[in-house]
Structure formats: structure tokens, C-alpha cells
């Protein structure tokens, strides 16, 4: 089902269907949860890296501790 209606004047957008799709529903929620789980996993992996591995990716131990301690929904750039 598309977000458009056929009318005597031609094709026009169906605003109620477009609003329902914009909200997203369960698919958006599951997508958000998938992102959060990925963030948690990668931050745990970062915390488990040794100093040699951190040096390879250009991070210090302090950077790794800071990043791994951030909340999952805190995904913006880090504050300086």
C-alpha cells in the first residue's frame, strides 16, 4: 500500500498513511534496539583491548575507558 491516493484530480499524497509510516512502529523500535546492542558490544570490546591494540587504532587507555563508560544512547561526538 502506497502513501498516495487516486482522485479525480490526479494522484495526491495520503497524509494519514504518510504520518503512520513516519512514526515507524515496531520496525523502527527493533532497529533502534539493534543499534543500541551494537554500541554496547563495541564499547565492551574497546574496554577489553590491550594497550598495543589501542595504539594501533590511535587511542589511549584513558580514551578507551571514557568511551566504554558512556551510556548506549550517548552516540554523539564526545565532549572536549
trRosetta pair geometry for C-beta under 8 A, 3 or more apart (Angstrom, degrees):
i j d omega theta_ij theta_ji phi_ij phi_ji
1 17 7.1 -121 133 -147 111 142
2 14 7.8 126 110 17 67 120
2 17 7.8 85 120 127 38 150
3 13 6.1 -2 136 -153 93 80
3 14 5.3 -143 -176 50 53 92
3 17 4.7 -169 -123 105 70 112
3 18 4.6 84 -163 -74 131 79
3 21 6.2 -77 -79 7 126 146
4 11 5.3 11 174 -178 127 103
4 12 6.7 160 -156 86 78 27
4 13 5.8 -58 -105 -106 66 40
4 14 6.0 -170 -107 -9 8 90
5 11 7.2 158 79 -155 42 57
5 12 5.6 -20 59 67 92 78
5 13 7.4 28 14 119 85 12
5 14 4.8 109 -35 -71 98 95
6 10 8.0 -95 -149 158 58 25
6 11 6.0 -34 -102 -100 57 70
7 10 6.6 -2 66 57 82 35
7 11 7.4 145 24 -104 77 20
7 12 5.7 -6 14 14 126 110
9 12 7.2 30 83 -35 105 119
13 18 6.0 9 176 -38 112 140
14 17 4.1 32 105 24 118 115
14 18 6.3 157 85 -19 63 87
15 18 5.5 -57 -143 38 34 113
15 19 6.3 35 159 -22 68 103
16 19 5.8 -51 -150 33 32 110
16 20 6.6 32 152 -18 63 103
17 20 5.7 -51 -149 35 35 111
17 21 6.4 32 154 -16 66 106
18 21 5.8 -57 -149 39 31 109
18 22 6.3 36 152 -26 65 106
19 22 5.5 -52 -146 32 33 114
19 23 6.8 37 154 -23 63 99
20 23 6.0 -51 -157 27 33 112
20 25 7.7 22 173 -44 80 114
21 24 7.5 49 173 -72 39 36
23 28 7.5 -141 136 17 50 151
24 27 6.2 -125 178 70 81 83
24 28 2.8 26 157 -25 138 142
24 29 7.3 145 121 -24 115 66
24 31 8.0 -94 -174 31 131 125
25 28 6.1 113 55 17 40 98
25 29 7.2 -77 135 -3 36 101
26 29 5.4 -57 -147 38 36 114
26 30 6.1 32 158 -16 71 105
27 30 6.0 -55 -146 39 29 106
27 31 6.2 33 152 -22 63 108
28 31 5.5 -54 -148 36 31 115
28 32 6.3 34 153 -21 65 104
29 32 5.7 -53 -150 34 30 111
29 33 6.4 29 152 -17 64 106
30 33 5.6 -52 -145 38 35 112
30 34 6.3 42 152 -24 64 103
31 34 5.6 -52 -151 32 31 115
31 35 6.7 32 151 -18 63 102
32 35 5.7 -52 -153 33 34 111
32 36 6.5 32 151 -18 65 105
33 36 5.6 -53 -147 37 35 112
33 37 6.3 35 155 -19 67 105
34 37 5.8 -54 -146 37 30 110
34 38 6.4 31 154 -20 63 106
35 38 5.7 -56 -150 36 31 113
35 39 6.4 32 153 -20 65 105
35 75 7.8 -23 156 -77 116 160
36 39 5.7 -52 -148 34 32 112
36 40 6.4 33 153 -19 65 104
36 72 4.6 60 -155 156 87 134
36 73 6.8 -16 -109 -70 106 71
37 40 5.7 -52 -147 36 33 112
37 41 6.3 33 154 -19 65 107
38 41 5.7 -56 -148 37 30 112
38 42 6.3 22 159 -13 66 108
39 42 6.1 -58 -143 40 27 103
39 43 6.2 24 160 -16 64 111
39 72 4.9 127 91 -150 126 78
39 75 6.3 -90 -108 -92 145 108
40 43 6.1 -62 -147 39 25 107
40 44 6.4 26 155 -19 63 107
40 72 5.3 -23 -61 -99 88 118
41 44 5.9 -58 -152 35 29 109
41 45 6.4 27 153 -17 64 107
42 45 5.5 -51 -147 37 36 113
42 46 6.3 43 151 -24 65 103
43 46 5.4 -46 -146 33 35 117
43 47 6.5 38 153 -20 63 102
43 67 6.2 -150 -129 137 92 83
43 68 4.6 144 175 -125 88 59
43 70 6.9 -131 -123 54 146 87
43 72 7.8 -135 10 -97 144 67
44 47 5.7 -53 -150 35 33 112
44 48 6.5 28 152 -17 65 109
44 68 6.9 106 -86 -145 28 108
45 48 5.7 -61 -149 38 33 110
45 49 7.0 51 151 -42 63 92
46 49 5.9 -38 -158 2 35 116
46 59 7.9 -17 -160 86 107 166
46 64 5.3 -163 157 -148 94 90
46 67 5.7 -54 127 98 156 122
46 68 5.2 -161 87 -71 105 101
47 64 6.3 150 -98 159 43 99
47 65 7.2 80 -119 -103 86 47
47 68 3.7 99 -64 -133 105 163
49 53 4.0 -122 -167 90 106 129
49 54 5.2 131 117 -54 124 82
49 57 8.0 -35 -175 21 167 127
49 64 6.4 -125 56 -134 110 149
50 53 5.3 95 54 11 67 102
50 54 7.2 -131 102 -4 34 92
51 54 5.6 -55 -144 39 34 112
51 55 6.2 39 155 -24 66 104
51 61 6.3 -34 -101 -64 89 105
52 55 5.7 -54 -150 33 29 113
52 56 6.7 35 150 -24 62 103
53 56 5.5 -49 -154 27 35 117
53 57 7.0 10 156 0 64 104
54 57 6.3 -69 -153 47 33 95
54 59 4.7 -88 -169 79 90 89
54 60 6.7 73 147 -146 129 9
54 61 6.4 121 85 -73 173 54
54 63 7.6 150 -167 65 120 106
54 64 5.5 -75 -114 -46 131 136
55 58 7.5 41 -172 -76 32 25
55 59 7.8 -109 -71 56 24 52
59 63 4.2 -129 -164 85 94 134
59 64 5.4 107 135 -54 130 86
59 67 7.7 -46 -150 2 146 140
60 63 4.8 105 51 2 72 100
60 64 7.2 -136 96 -3 42 87
61 64 5.6 -56 -151 37 34 113
61 65 6.3 35 152 -20 67 105
62 65 5.8 -52 -146 36 31 111
62 66 6.3 33 155 -19 64 106
63 66 5.8 -57 -150 37 29 111
63 67 6.2 23 157 -14 66 110
64 67 5.9 -55 -142 40 29 107
64 68 6.0 21 162 -13 65 112
65 68 6.1 -60 -140 42 25 105
65 69 6.2 21 159 -18 61 115
66 69 6.0 -70 -153 38 24 109
66 70 7.2 39 152 -41 61 95
66 78 7.1 68 134 -145 124 142
67 70 6.0 -40 -160 2 36 115
67 78 7.3 -73 -90 -77 81 137
70 74 4.5 -122 176 82 106 127
70 78 7.7 -110 -75 -103 145 96
71 74 4.5 93 59 -5 82 109
72 75 7.8 -1 160 -55 45 95
